[in-house]
Amino acid sequence: MPTLPTACPLDCPDACSLSATVEDGRLVRLDGDHRNPLTAGFICAKVREIGGHVQGAERLRHPAIRVGAKGEGRFATVSWDEALDQVAARLREAVDQHGGESILPVCYGGSNGLLTQDATDARLFHRLGASRLAKTLCAAPSGRAYEGLYGRMPGVALPAYRHARLIVLWGVNPSATGIHSIPVIKRARSAGATLVVVDPRRTPLAQQADLHLAPRPGTDLCLALALIEHLFATGRADREFLSEHATGVEALRERASAWSLPRAAAEAGVPQPDLERFAALYSSTRPAVIRCGWGVERNRNGGSAVAAILALPAVAGCFGVPGGGFTMSNSRTIRLDGDAAAAAPAPSTREINLNRVGRALTEADPPIHVVLSYNCNPLSTLPDQERVRRGLLREDLFTVVFDQVMTDTARHADVLLPATTFLEHDDLTRGYGAMVVQRVRPVLPTEGEARPNWMVFEALCDRLGLSEPGDPRGPDAMVEAILGATEDARSIADAVRTEGVAQPPGGSEPVQMRDVWPRHADRRIHLCPEALDAEAPAGLYGYQPDPGGPSHPLALISPATRHTISSTFGQRLRQPAELVMHPQDASVRGIASGDEVAAFNELGRVECRARVSDEVRPGVVVLPKGLWSRHTSNGATANAVAPDALTDLGGGATFNDARVQVVRAT
């Protein structure tokens, strides 16, 4: 049986290199190999079991057109030509009658490579003059803070955590979202490292940690500012380093000065002695590294919280040694120009925030008349779910869904287009944890008539007369365009062509402020950049208090699990969802494990079973992200109660600002 190399482009920092065993066109086994050293020969269960997704009963295999009412999920199979002709005709009609801005692409590329997102799809929508989509569902606040402070200076490589003697996991759960960090952390602890976890839940690594702080959602900013104030107040701030390498030092100190350890502990709801211990550890243990996850950003204070956390190693003087500093995202370590595949500049059309698609579909002026949803399952993943649902049910909205399986969103389509999976098409992917770029190669024949994104959007450009001479056509030409337009082109391109994988030209474990520097013109850390200060409603590092109240006192958070990647693979989950509550919150409401409960607020209501456990702190309830309508009693998910309010920086999602009441369902 042949074994074929490829790579995983799904939304995970580890960017695994893969080895696929195939027999008679069927996937026999999928495992990790060692071309990406971080993969270390093993992969997560959700990808190992991907055969059930690729070749499962719910796979979309043929184009289809709706024959029933919207939302019923009844379709008739048609040819690709018929489907694409109808899509092209409706796009042309929308432009002619309502203008290009009446067209809205709804997509999100977390689980896609550089050929599957913002390539020929961007070419189509840019040349149509469609509304632009601000893809800020995840990482936008973090990206704004990271860019503002460090210009996206590469972070500490995950394998380099073996050098650290203090590891802080802040708002990240590698057990679900990056399993290859776990062996590295375990080796570091065996060598004497201390582990601190900051998370409202008692995650698997929090259970093993030397110290676990479980703050109220939205209060991470208070904790980080208190640590900064402590460093200055106790003389532990590295004044010499700050003088030489940072700007905005006094502005940061002034804004942190209001947050003493006692005040921050009270606001965050963590024991003051635990916060004092954290401060003492971070003040004195070296090398110290912070892994800042995306859980921190999912609230009204998210951007400022990330900025304060990223400022900590600068104030404490943690840089300049292996295993010292921070890791946010390493996606820009290898600088690739993905826009070269599109070969079409973005137009100056209106921009619609992905987090407010529900509002756009129901309230936009001028209205949206055509939606093309791909690389995304908006009904399951976007906030204000009931408003999204109402928008998709509009009979005057022409909806195209281009996906791999029959999702909740796909049931609302007028035209369904079957998409290939990464095991069936070419791509180019860049890790955001592992510092690698890899060529994704097809290892399986396509299921049915499924087609890759680049082919479908290229065909629509041709039908609409939007293709131009010189456009890179096909995967090889697009890869060459991307590699040829990047600063790191020569060494990266040669390695990708010959080995299928490349690491940064300067090495895979650069040391911050020694080998790599802030990507600002002055090569300094900007601790209080003016642009971020002007953008944040309360100013950078300004704290906005909890949005809850007596009628909705519980914070509902929706973290990732080890079973899905956002909503991808959700069709494989057969067990009903459970809302996890602390015993204290359950007791006062007369709720026991197994009871049917309803969590609700002014936006919506979700009904499911309860599970009572102290793995979550009092005042917080958990219903994971990635659920589909089939997983709850009323077809709603956590997003039914999630607001479409935006974060302080970057216009990101505030899922963790959902405030609800929970009662036994009647």
C-alpha positions in Angstrom: 0.0 0.0 0.0 1.5 3.4 -1.0 2.3 6.0 1.6 1.9 9.5 0.4 3.2 12.7 2.0 1.0 15.8 2.6 0.2 18.3 5.3 -2.7 19.5 7.4 -3.9 23.0 6.8 -6.7 23.0 9.5 -7.0 25.7 12.1 -4.3 24.5 14.6 -0.9 26.0 15.4 0.9 22.7 14.9 0.7 22.5 11.1 1.3 18.8 11.0 3.2 17.0 8.2 1.2 13.9 7.3 1.7 10.5 5.9 -1.3 8.9 4.2 -1.6 5.2 3.5 -4.0 4.6 0.6 -5.4 1.4 -1.0 -7.7 1.4 -4.0 -8.5 5.0 -3.6 -9.5 4.6 0.1 -7.7 6.1 3.1 -6.4 3.2 5.2 -4.4 5.2 7.7 -3.4 8.8 8.3 -0.5 9.6 10.6 2.1 12.2 11.3 5.6 12.2 10.0 8.8 14.1 10.9 9.2 16.6 8.0 7.7 19.2 10.4 9.8 18.3 13.5 7.0 19.5 15.9 4.7 16.8 14.5 7.0 14.2 15.8 5.2 11.3 14.1 1.8 11.7 15.8 -1.4 13.6 15.1 -4.7 14.5 16.9 -7.6 12.1 16.9 -9.9 14.4 14.9 -7.5 14.4 11.9 -6.5 10.8 12.3 -10.2 9.8 11.9 -10.8 12.2 9.0 -11.7 9.3 6.7 -15.2 9.3 8.3 -15.5 12.9 7.1 -14.0 12.5 3.7 -15.9 9.4 2.8 -18.9 9.7 5.1 -22.6 9.6 4.3 -23.1 13.3 4.8 -20.4 14.3 2.3 -21.7 16.5 -0.5 -20.8 14.8 -3.8 -22.8 16.5 -6.5 -24.0 20.1 -7.3 -27.7 20.6 -6.4 -30.4 23.1 -6.5 -33.1 23.8 -3.9 -36.5 22.3 -4.5 -38.3 23.0 -1.2 -38.6 25.8 1.2 -35.5 27.4 2.6 -34.1 25.6 5.6 -35.8 22.3 4.7 -32.6 20.9 3.1 -34.3 19.4 0.0 -32.3 19.5 -3.2 -32.2 18.1 -6.7 -28.9 17.0 -8.2 -27.8 19.0 -11.3 -24.6 19.2 -13.4 -21.7 21.5 -12.7 -22.5 23.5 -15.8 -26.1 24.1 -14.8 -25.1 25.0 -11.2 -22.3 27.4 -12.3 -24.5 28.9 -15.0 -27.2 29.7 -12.5 -24.7 31.2 -10.0 -23.0 33.3 -12.7 -26.4 34.5 -13.9 -27.5 35.6 -10.4 -24.2 37.3 -9.8 -24.5 39.2 -13.1 -28.1 40.1 -12.3 -27.2 41.4 -8.9 -24.4 43.6 -10.3 -26.6 45.0 -13.1 -29.7 45.7 -10.9 -28.3 46.5 -7.5 -24.5 47.0 -7.8 -21.6 44.8 -6.8 -22.0 45.7 -3.1 -25.3 43.7 -3.1 -23.0 40.6 -3.2 -21.5 39.3 0.0 -18.9 36.5 0.3 -19.2 34.9 3.7 -16.0 32.9 4.4 -13.4 32.3 7.0 -10.0 30.9 6.2 -8.7 29.5 9.5 -8.8 25.9 8.2 -7.5 26.7 4.7 -4.2 27.3 2.9 -3.2 30.1 0.6 -4.8 28.6 -2.5 -8.2 27.8 -0.8 -8.8 31.2 0.7 -8.2 34.7 -0.7 -6.9 33.4 -4.0 -9.2 32.9 -7.0 -12.1 33.7 -4.7 -10.7 37.1 -3.9 -10.1 37.6 -7.7 -13.8 37.0 -8.4 -15.2 39.2 -5.6 -12.7 42.0 -6.0 -13.4 42.3 -9.8 -17.2 42.1 -9.2 -16.9 45.0 -6.7 -18.6 43.0 -4.0 -18.9 44.0 -0.4 -15.7 43.3 1.4 -15.8 41.0 4.4 -13.8 41.9 7.6 -12.7 38.4 8.6 -12.4 39.2 12.3 -14.1 36.2 13.9 -10.9 35.1 15.6 -7.4 36.6 16.2 -8.2 40.1 15.0 -7.9 41.8 18.5 -4.8 39.7 19.2 -3.4 40.6 15.8 -4.0 44.3 16.3 -2.2 44.2 19.7 0.6 42.0 18.4 1.1 44.3 15.4 0.9 47.5 17.5 3.4 46.4 20.2 5.9 44.2 18.2 5.1 44.5 14.5 4.4 40.7 14.7 8.0 39.9 15.8 8.3 36.1 15.7 7.4 34.4 19.0 9.2 31.8 21.0 9.1 28.5 19.0 7.0 25.9 20.7 9.9 23.3 20.9 12.0 26.0 22.6 9.7 25.8 25.7 12.0 23.0 26.8 14.4 25.7 27.9 11.9 27.6 30.1 11.8 27.4 33.8 8.4 29.1 34.0 5.7 28.4 31.5 2.5 30.4 31.6 -0.5 29.1 29.5 -2.9 32.1 29.4 -6.2 31.5 27.7 -5.1 28.4 25.7 -5.8 24.7 26.1 -3.3 22.7 24.1 -5.1 19.5 25.0 -7.8 20.5 22.5 -6.0 23.0 20.2 -2.4 22.0 19.8 -1.4 18.7 21.3 2.3 18.8 20.2 3.0 21.4 22.9 2.2 18.9 25.6 5.2 16.7 25.4 7.5 19.7 25.3 5.8 21.2 28.4 6.1 17.8 30.2 9.8 17.6 29.4 10.3 21.1 30.7 8.5 20.3 33.9 10.6 17.2 34.4 13.6 19.4 34.1 12.3 21.7 36.9 10.0 24.1 35.1 6.9 25.6 36.9 3.6 25.6 35.1 1.0 28.3 35.6 -2.4 28.2 33.8 -4.8 31.1 33.6 -8.2 29.9 32.4 -11.8 30.0 33.8 -11.9 26.2 33.4 -9.9 23.5 35.0 -8.4 22.2 31.7 -6.3 19.0 31.6 -3.1 21.0 32.0 -4.7 23.3 34.6 -5.3 20.1 36.7 -1.6 19.3 36.5 -0.3 22.9 36.9 1.6 24.2 39.9 -0.7 27.2 39.9 -4.1 27.6 38.3 -5.9 31.0 38.3 -9.5 30.9 37.1 -10.6 34.5 36.4 -14.0 35.8 35.5 -14.3 36.1 31.7 -13.2 39.5 30.6 -10.9 40.3 33.5 -7.6 39.0 32.1 -6.7 42.7 31.5 -6.9 43.4 35.2 -4.5 40.5 36.1 -1.9 41.5 33.5 -2.0 45.1 34.5 -1.6 44.2 38.1 1.5 42.1 37.3 2.9 45.0 35.4 2.2 47.4 38.4 3.8 44.9 40.7 7.0 44.7 38.6 7.4 48.5 38.7 6.4 48.9 42.3 8.8 46.2 43.6 11.8 47.4 41.4 11.6 44.2 39.3 10.9 46.0 36.0 14.0 45.9 33.7 14.5 49.7 33.4 17.7 49.3 31.4 16.1 47.1 28.8 13.0 49.3 28.6 15.1 52.4 28.1 17.0 50.9 25.2 14.3 48.9 23.5 10.8 50.3 24.3 8.6 53.4 23.9 5.5 54.2 25.8 6.9 52.9 29.1 5.6 55.7 31.3 2.2 55.6 29.7 1.9 51.9 30.3 3.0 52.3 33.9 0.5 55.1 34.5 -2.4 52.9 33.2 -1.3 49.9 35.2 -0.8 51.9 38.4 -4.5 51.7 39.3 -4.4 47.9 39.4 -2.9 46.7 42.7 -2.8 42.9 43.2 -5.7 43.1 45.8 -7.9 45.1 43.4 -7.2 42.9 40.4 -7.8 39.7 42.5 -11.2 41.0 43.6 -12.3 42.1 40.2 -11.2 38.8 38.6 -12.5 36.7 41.4 -9.2 34.9 42.0 -7.7 34.3 45.5 -5.3 37.2 46.3 -2.6 34.8 47.6 -2.6 32.9 44.2 -2.2 36.2 42.3 0.6 37.2 44.7 2.3 33.8 44.1 2.0 34.3 40.3 3.6 37.8 40.6 6.4 36.4 42.6 7.1 33.6 40.2 7.0 35.9 37.1 9.3 38.4 38.9 12.0 35.9 39.7 12.0 32.8 37.5 14.0 32.8 34.3 13.7 31.8 31.5 10.0 32.6 31.6 7.6 32.2 28.6 4.0 33.1 28.1 1.8 31.3 25.6 -1.1 33.7 25.0 -4.1 32.0 23.5 -7.1 33.3 21.7 -9.5 32.7 24.6 -8.2 36.0 26.1 -9.5 38.1 23.3 -13.1 36.9 23.1 -14.6 39.7 25.2 -15.0 43.5 25.3 -11.5 44.0 26.7 -9.8 41.4 24.5 -7.4 43.6 22.5 -6.1 45.5 25.6 -5.8 42.2 27.5 -3.6 40.7 24.9 -1.5 43.9 24.7 -1.0 43.9 28.5 0.0 40.2 28.5 2.4 40.7 25.6 3.9 43.8 27.4 4.8 41.6 30.4 8.0 40.0 29.1 9.3 43.5 28.0 8.7 45.0 31.5 10.1 41.9 33.3 13.1 41.6 31.0 12.4 38.1 29.8 13.9 38.4 26.3 17.3 37.5 24.9 17.5 33.9 26.0 16.2 30.6 24.6 12.8 29.9 26.1 12.2 33.5 27.2 9.5 35.8 26.0 6.1 35.1 24.5 4.3 33.2 21.8 1.2 34.6 20.1 1.2 33.6 16.5 4.2 32.7 14.3 2.3 32.8 11.0 4.4 35.8 9.8 7.8 34.2 10.6 7.9 33.0 7.0 6.6 36.0 5.0 4.5 34.9 2.0 2.5 37.1 -0.2 -0.8 35.3 -0.5 -2.3 38.3 -2.5 -0.1 37.3 -5.5 -2.5 34.3 -6.1 -5.5 36.6 -6.4 -3.8 39.1 -8.8 -6.6 41.5 -8.1 -6.5 44.5 -5.7 -9.3 44.9 -3.2 -11.9 47.5 -4.3 -12.9 50.4 -2.1 -16.4 49.0 -1.5 -18.2 48.8 1.8 -16.9 46.5 4.5 -19.1 44.2 6.5 -17.8 42.7 9.7 -18.1 38.9 9.8 -19.4 39.1 13.3 -22.3 41.1 12.1 -23.4 39.1 9.1 -26.8 38.5 10.8 -27.3 42.3 11.0 -26.1 42.8 7.4 -28.5 40.1 6.1 -31.5 41.7 7.8 -30.7 45.4 8.0 -28.0 46.4 5.4 -28.8 49.4 3.2 -28.5 48.8 0.3 -29.6 45.2 0.9 -27.6 42.1 0.4 -29.1 40.1 -2.5 -26.6 37.3 -3.0 -24.5 35.4 -0.5 -21.8 33.0 -1.4 -20.8 31.0 1.7 -17.6 28.9 1.6 -14.9 27.8 4.1 -17.4 28.7 6.7 -20.6 27.5 8.4 -22.0 30.8 9.5 -25.2 29.5 11.1 -23.1 27.5 13.5 -20.2 29.8 14.0 -21.3 33.4 14.0 -22.7 35.4 17.0 -26.3 36.5 17.2 -27.4 33.2 15.7 -31.1 33.8 15.5 -30.5 37.0 13.4 -28.2 35.0 11.1 -31.0 32.4 10.7 -33.6 35.0 9.9 -31.3 36.4 7.2 -30.7 33.1 5.6 -34.4 32.4 5.5 -35.1 35.4 3.3 -36.8 34.2 0.2 -35.4 37.1 -1.8 -31.8 36.2 -0.8 -30.0 34.0 -3.3 -27.6 31.8 -1.3 -24.8 29.6 -2.6 -23.2 27.3 -0.2 -19.9 25.6 -1.3 -18.9 23.0 1.3 -17.8 19.5 2.0 -20.8 18.2 4.0 -24.4 19.1 4.6 -24.0 21.7 7.3 -26.7 23.7 9.1 -26.0 26.6 6.7 -26.1 24.3 3.6 -29.7 23.5 4.4 -30.6 27.1 3.6 -28.9 27.2 0.2 -30.4 27.8 -3.2 -27.5 26.2 -4.9 -25.2 23.7 -3.3 -21.6 23.1 -4.6 -19.5 20.2 -3.3 -16.0 21.1 -2.2 -12.9 18.9 -1.9 -11.1 18.3 1.4 -7.4 18.9 1.8 -6.7 15.2 1.2 -8.1 15.7 -2.3 -6.6 19.0 -3.6 -3.4 21.0 -3.8 -2.6 23.8 -1.3 0.1 25.8 0.3 -0.1 26.2 4.1 1.8 28.2 6.7 1.9 27.3 10.4 1.0 29.8 13.1 2.6 27.8 15.9 5.1 25.6 14.1 7.4 27.8 12.0 6.9 26.0 8.7 5.4 26.4 5.2 4.3 23.2 3.5 2.9 22.1 0.2 -0.4 20.2 0.6 -0.7 17.4 -2.0 -3.8 15.4 -2.9 -3.6 11.8 -1.7 -7.1 10.6 -2.5 -9.3 10.8 -5.6 -12.1 13.3 -5.2 -15.4 12.0 -3.8 -18.1 12.2 -6.4 -17.9 15.5 -8.4 -16.4 17.6 -5.6 -14.1 20.4 -6.9 -11.4 22.5 -5.2 -12.0 26.2 -4.5 -9.5 27.5 -7.0 -11.2 25.7 -9.8 -14.7 26.8 -9.0 -13.9 30.5 -8.6 -11.7 30.4 -11.6 -14.6 29.0 -13.6 -16.9 31.7 -12.3 -14.4 34.4 -13.3 -14.3 32.9 -16.8 -18.1 32.8 -17.1 -18.4 36.4 -16.0 -15.7 37.7 -18.3 -13.5 38.6 -15.3 -10.4 36.6 -16.1 -7.4 38.6 -17.4 -4.2 37.7 -19.2 -1.4 37.0 -16.7 -3.7 35.7 -14.0 -2.0 32.7 -12.3 -4.2 29.7 -13.3 -4.1 26.4 -11.5 -2.4 25.4 -8.2 1.2 25.3 -9.6 1.0 28.7 -11.1 -0.5 30.2 -7.9 2.1 28.6 -5.7 4.9 30.0 -7.9 3.2 33.4 -7.8 3.1 33.4 -4.0 6.7 32.1 -3.6 8.0 34.5 -6.2 6.5 37.6 -4.5 7.8 37.0 -1.0 10.9 38.4 0.7 12.0 34.9 1.7 11.4 33.5 -1.8 14.6 31.9 -2.8 15.4 29.6 0.1 11.7 28.9 0.9 10.8 28.2 -2.7 13.6 25.7 -3.2 12.8 23.8 -0.1 9.1 23.7 -0.8 9.7 22.4 -4.3 12.2 19.7 -3.3 11.1 18.7 0.2 7.5 19.9 0.4 8.3 21.8 3.6 10.4 24.8 4.5 11.5 26.5 7.7 12.5 30.1 8.3 15.8 31.2 6.6 17.1 32.2 10.0 16.3 28.9 11.8 13.3 27.4 13.5 14.0 28.5 17.0 14.9 32.3 16.9 15.4 34.0 20.2 13.4 37.2 20.7 15.4 40.4 20.9 18.5 38.6 20.0 17.8 36.9 16.6 14.5 38.6 15.8 13.4 42.1 16.6 10.2 44.2 16.5 9.1 44.8 12.9 8.9 48.6 13.5 11.1 51.1 11.7 12.9 51.8 15.0 13.1 48.1 16.0 11.7 49.0 19.3 8.7 47.7 21.3 5.8 50.2 21.3 4.1 49.6 24.6 1.4 52.2 24.1 1.0 52.9 20.4 -1.1 55.9 19.5 -3.2 54.1 16.9 -4.3 51.4 19.4 -4.9 54.0 22.1 -7.2 55.9 19.7 -9.1 52.8 18.6 -10.0 51.4 22.0 -13.2 52.9 23.3 -11.7 53.4 26.8 -8.2 53.9 25.5 -5.6 51.2 25.3 -5.5 49.2 28.6 -8.8 50.9 29.6 -11.0 48.4 31.5 -14.7 48.0 30.5 -16.7 46.4 33.3 -18.8 43.2 33.2 -21.9 43.5 30.9 -23.9 41.1 33.1 -26.6 42.0 35.6 -29.2 40.4 38.0 -31.4 39.2 35.2 -28.5 37.4 33.4 -25.9 36.8 36.0 -23.9 33.9 34.5 -21.1 34.2 31.9 -21.5 31.6 29.1 -18.3 30.8 27.4 -17.8 28.5 24.4 -14.3 27.1 24.2 -12.9 24.7 21.6 -12.9 20.9 22.2 -10.8 18.1 21.0 -13.6 16.8 18.8 -14.0 19.6 16.3 -12.1 22.5 14.6 -14.7 25.3 15.0 -17.7 23.5 13.5 -15.7 21.3 11.2 -16.4 17.6 11.9 -19.5 18.5 13.9 -21.5 16.0 11.9 -19.5 13.2 13.5 -20.6 14.2 17.0 -23.4 11.9 18.0 -23.8 12.7 21.7 -26.1 15.6 22.8 -24.5 18.7 24.1 -24.1 19.4 27.8 -24.1 22.8 29.6 -21.5 22.6 32.3 -22.3 24.4 35.6 -20.5 24.7 38.9 -22.3 22.9 41.8 -22.9 26.2 43.6 -24.7 27.7 40.6 -26.6 24.5 40.0 -27.7 24.1 43.6 -29.4 27.5 43.9 -31.4 26.7 40.7 -32.4 23.1 41.7 -30.4 21.7 38.7 -28.8 18.3 38.7 -26.7 16.5 36.1 -28.9 15.1 33.3 -31.6 17.7 33.7 -32.9 19.5 30.7 -32.0 23.2 31.1 -32.4 26.5 29.2 -29.8 29.2 29.0 -31.3 32.4 27.7 -31.0 36.2 27.4 -32.6 38.8 25.2 -31.0 37.4 22.0 -32.1 33.8 22.2 -32.4 30.6 24.1 -30.5 27.3 24.0 -31.9 24.1 25.5 -29.8 21.1 26.4 -28.8 18.8 29.2 -26.9 20.0 32.3 -23.7 18.5 33.7 -22.7 19.7 37.2 -19.0 19.9 37.7 -16.4 21.9 39.5 -14.2 21.9 36.4 -15.7 25.4 35.8 -15.6 28.3 38.3 -18.7 29.7 39.9 -20.5 32.2 37.8 -19.5 30.6 34.5 -21.3 28.1 32.4 -19.7 26.3 29.4 -21.3 25.2 26.2 -18.6 24.4 23.6 -18.2 25.9 20.2 -18.6 23.8 17.1 -22.0 22.5 17.9 -24.6 21.9 15.2 -28.4 22.2 15.6 -28.7 18.4 16.1 -26.8 18.7 19.3 -29.3 20.6 21.4 -33.0 20.1 22.1 -34.2 23.3 20.4 -31.7 23.5 17.5 -29.9 26.5 18.9 -26.3 26.6 20.1 -24.2 28.9 22.3 -24.1 31.5 19.5 -27.9 32.0 20.0 -27.0 34.0 23.2 -23.7 35.5 22.0 -23.8 39.2 21.2 -22.5 40.7 18.0 -20.8 43.5 20.0 -17.2 44.0 19.0 -13.9 43.9 20.9 -12.0 47.0 21.9 -9.4 46.4 19.1 -9.7 44.8 15.7 -13.5 44.5 15.6 -13.3 40.9 16.9 -16.0 38.7 18.4 -17.1 38.9 22.0 -18.5 35.4 22.4 -17.4 35.3 26.1 -19.5 38.4 26.9 -22.6 36.3 26.6 -24.5 36.7 29.9 -27.4 34.4 30.6 -29.8 33.0 33.1 -30.1 29.2 33.4 -33.3 27.4 34.5 -34.7 23.9 34.3 -36.5 23.6 31.0 -40.2 23.1 31.2 
